[in-house]
Amino acid sequence: MKKLLPLIFLAVACTTTYPYRDSDRLVVEGWIDSDGAPVVMVTSPVAATEQELFPEDLAQHLYYKAYVTVKDENTGEEVELSARKDTRYLPPLIYTTDVMKGVAGHSYSLKVMYGNHVAKATTRIPEPVPLDKVEVTKSVQHDTMYVVTAYFNDPEGYHRFFTKVEGQGEMYYPSLLSGQAASNRAGAVSVMRGWALSNVKWKPLYRLGETVHIKFCTVEEIIWSYWDCFDAVSTISTIGLFPVTSNPPTNMQGAYGYWAGYGATYATVTIK
């Protein structure tokens, strides 16, 4: 049975050979929201195999004693992040801080050191773009399911949606196929249910009574490209005839993964 990997390990999923293992590189997944604290996860790559993976299997890939810093390039402020256990995330270990919050328009540099490994990246938080409205309609194909559509106006930016459903976890998960590039001026996006490793029977639409929290992010082009590859890994690569054979775009140096600045806008809708 084919198993998909959590976000932190998908950084190496767009490769040509399986199983994949590279102990000489870190995997770093990190982001900083406008008015939010930085969050960074540091692991080693996980081999993509046909065997089922359990949380205890993934625990051996966690790095508990990495040295992680974030610097605000606009103010010069640099903060060391501390490791914290947080069961909202998978893996349940993050590096974060209570003394720094992201500011739209500022650039932030990330440095991760573990043993002989050094990973670096810089990202900028774009200005958030407001959502004009969020609309709920009944699905034409499935009369018991509902579609959530978000409307916005920003023809020159790059965007990505994340969602969480109340009562189904606290983390925002990436809404598959929701990325909007500057060349796409539609301004209306079907916001699918966020993809989560724990949701084995993932369905893109929503059920009656569910409350959906939406995180709408304006991002840099390189981050949009990373999540575009994530869509390919999560969808096309599950079909044997269409394997994904290219490495994902990244702004990381010395590691797999990404360091993203999110200009974040939020909305909540209940399916009635």
N, C-alpha and C positions, 0 to 999 in steps of 0.2 A: 504494500500500500504506500503510495507516494505521500510524503508529508512536506508541507511548506514550513519554512523556517521563520522565526520571529524577525522583526525589522533589523535588529542589530546584527544579524548574521546574513541578511540578504545582500549586504554590501559585496559579497563575493559570489553571489548566486549567478551572475551573468558571465560565467566562465565556460570554457569549452570542454573541460574534463571533469567527470564525477567519479568517485568522490573527490572532494577538494579539501586540502589541508595545507596551511602555510604558517608554521609556528614562528616564522621570522617577521611577521607583521602583526600589528594591532588592528582591531576593528573598533572604530570610534563612531558612535552616533550621538550627536549633540545639537542642541538648539537653544536660542534665546528669543523670547517673545518681547514685543513692545509691552512695557510695564510688567514683565515677568522675569523670574529668576532663570539663570542658565541651568540647563540640565544636560549632563553628559554621562554616557555609558561606555565602559571600556571592557573589551573582551578579546579572546582569541578566536580565529575563524572556526566554524563548525563544518564538518564534512557533510555534504548533501548525499544522503543514502536512502535506500528504500526502507530502512528500519525506523520504527517509531521512536521518537525522542521524548523523554520525560524530563521534568524540571531538575531532578537529581543528576541527569546526564549533562544538562547545560551548566550546572553549578561549577563544574571543573574548569569552565572556560572564563569565569569571572576573575577580574583583577581587583583585589580589595585594597591594594596599597600603591596605586598609581599616584603620581604627582600631577595635578591638573590645575591650570590657571587660566583665567580669562582676563583680558585687558581691554578696557574702553579706549580705543585709539583717539577719540576726540578729547577726552579729559586726562588721559594718562593713568587713570586708576586701574590697578591690577589686583585681583583677588584670587587666593587659593581656594579651590573648592574642596569640600570634605565629603567622604564616602558615607552614604546613608542607606540603610535597608528600607526599601519602599515597595510594598507588595502590589501597588497600583501598576507597576511596570514589569515587563518581562524582557530580560532578567530583572529580578527584584533588587538591584543595586544601582544607585545613581550617585553621581558627584554633583553637588549643588552648593548654594550659599544663600544666606539670608540678608546679605549686605549689598547686593548689587541687583538692579533691575534694568532691563533693556529700555533704551530710548530710541524712538523712531528717528531715522536719519543718522544714527551713530554706527560706527564700525567696531567690531569686536574680534580680537585675536584669541585663538585657543591654542594652548600648548599642553600636550600629554606626554609624560615621561614614565617609563616603566622599564627597569633594568637598562639594557642598551638601546631600547626603543625610544624614539622621539617622533611625535606626530604634531603637525602644525596646520592651522587653517585660519583664514580671516573671512568674516562675513559682514554684511551690512543689513540693518533692519530697515526695509522700505516703509514709507508712510502707509498706515492702514487705509483700506478702502471700505467705506460703509456698504452694507447690503441695502438695496432699495426695498426689497420685500422677500418673504419666504412663503411659498404657496404649497398647499397639500391637495393632491388630486387622487382619485381612485385609479388604480392601474387598469388599462384596457385589457391586458393579457391575463391578469390575475384579479378577479373581482373581490378577493379578500385582502389584497395588499394595496399599499398606498405609495405614491411617488412624492418626494419632496423636491421642489424646484426653487433655486435661489436666483435672484436677479440683482445685477450690479452694473455699474457704468465705469469702466476703466479700460479703454481700447489699447493702451500702450503698456500695460503691466503684465506680470506673470503671477499666476494665482494657484492656490491649492486649498482644497477643503479637507477637513478632518471632522469626525463626528464621534459622539458617544451617546448611548441610549441609557436613560435613567434606569438604575437597577441592574445594569449589565457591565459594571466596571467603571472606574474613575478616570481612566486614561483616554485621551482622544486618539482614535485610530484613523489611518489614511482612508479617505473615501476613494475607492477605485475609479479610475478613468475620469476624475473630476478636475484634472489639471487644465488650466486655460492659459494659452500663450498669447503674446502680444498680437500675433497674426489672426487670432480667433476673436472676432468682435461681437460674438453672439450676445454676451451679457446675461444669458440664462443657462443655468447648469443644473442637471439632475444630480442631486447630492445623494449618492448611494450610501448604504450602511457601511461604516468603517470596517476594514478587514482586520481581524484579530486572530492570532494563532489559536486561542482558546475556543474560538467559534468554528468547530469542525464543519458544521452544516451551515456555512455562510450563505445568506440570502441578501441580495442587494436592496430589496424594498422593505417597507415598514408595515407593522401590524397596527390594527386599531387599538388605541389606548396608550401607545408608546409615546414617551416624551423624548424628543431628539434635541441634543445640544450640538450646535454647529460652530466650528472654528474656521473662519475664512481668512486665509493668510495671503498677503502679498509677499512675493519672494523674488530673489535674484534669479537670473536665467539659469545659472548652473544648478541651483537647487531644484528649480522646475524640471530640469533635464534628469536629475537623479530620480525624482519621484515618477517621471515618465518611464524610466527603466524599471522601477518598482512595479508599475502597472503591467509591464511586459512579463516580468518574472512571475507575477501572481496570476496571470491569465494565459498568455500565449504559451509559456513554458510548461504548462500542465498538459499540453497537447504534444504527443511524441513526435509528430511530423514537423513541428515548428519550435525547435529548441532556441533558446536565447544564447547567442555565442559571442557577445561583446561585453567588456567590462563597463560598469555604469559610470557616467560622468561624475566627477567628484572635485571638490575644492580642497581635499585633504592632501597633505604631503607626508609621506612616511607611514600611511595607514590606509585601510579601506574605510569607507563610510562617508560621512558628511558632517559639516558644521553649518547650521542654517540660522539665518535671522528671519524672524516672522513678524511682519506687520499685521497683527491679529485683530480681527473683529469677530464678535460673538453674537449668536442668535439662538433662541429656543422656540420650538414648536411642538405642540401636542397633536397627535393624530386623532382627529375626532370624526 
